[in-house]
Amino acid sequence: MRLDHVVVLVRDKRKAAQRFAQILNVTPGPPEGRDDDFVPVRVNEGLGLFFMTAEPVVNQHLAFVTDDATFDGIRSRLQAFSYPYGDSPDQTDNGQINHPFAQRGLFWTDPDGILFEVTT
């Protein structure tokens, strides 16, 4: 068994998918679903995040483990887009990557309140 996708509830599916795709350096897919309800972003061959417009938006936490090169790319793009990040869920804006349970890690909060985490 493997997890295929996760639905991420946001205020604007296109904007949220585009922001996340920029950070991963990928391209969001075209809308999918019966009524184009979702904008998918493929994280890798086996996992996608399907962004869906919804109200109310609920807090969500999505965590990813990656290799050093991918981590460095994500961190660089967060810096380039001026997205704050930090080394704990309580400090997502301190610019640190000293994750308590991984060699390196960071957290950032999307404008919709989604807490993303990336570790090596």
Buried (B, 14 or more C-beta within 10 A) or exposed (E): EEEEBEBBBBBBBEBBBBBBBBBBEEEBBEBEEEEEBBBBBBBEEEBBBBBBBBEEBEEBEBEBEBEEEBBBBBBEBBEEEEBBBBBBEEEBEBEBBEBEEBEBBBBBBBEBEBBBBBBB
